[in-house]
Amino acid sequence: MSVLSRIFARKDPREQARPAYDRVVALGRDPYWYLDGGVADIVDGRFEAVMTVLGAVLLRLERDDADTTVRHFSVHLAELFVDDMDGQLRQNGVGDLIVGKHIGKMMSALGGRLGAYRGALEAGDEAQLADALRRNLYGDASVSDAAVAAAAQHLMALYARLKALPVGAILQGDF
């Protein structure tokens, strides 16, 4: 990188959310989701697990979204997710003309997940959360009640940990 490009290069503000996004992905790839939670260890299942963890983090950040820094951080976190999924789609051979439609569907799905999980997580209602997970995390897949219950307990525990943390720790990816 030349001296001029280093001086005049703009930093991507989304990169401040990179440690948190990397942590979201790591938690979404936690074997617990696939072994105990019965999520299919395929592209769609991994996508759903990452989106479920991202949803929990975004819902936790909503509690502090009166702070513009937190609100912007949440947007940057969601944008990193979009960039990551865009790259994954392209790597899997999805053409340029179709990628935008897929991304739109993914963002709609994320919004739907936030709505489906918000009430259950805030209320600590494991049965309601299990119902939401069965519809969203598993889709049409046949999965045992025990696996769904395990995933619900895992997500409830994650959300409880996130709620107990100061927002600064989440912004640093320390969760």
Secondary structure, DSSP 8 states (H G I E B T S, - for coil): --HHHHHH----GGGGGHHHHHHHHHHHT-HHHHHTS---SSHHHHHHHHHHHHHHHHHHHHTTTTSHHHHHHHHHHHHHHHHHHHHHHHHTT--HHHHHHHHHHHHHHHHHHHHHHHHHHHHT-HHHHHHHHHHHTSTT----HHHHHHHHHHHHHHHHHHHHS-HHHHHTT--
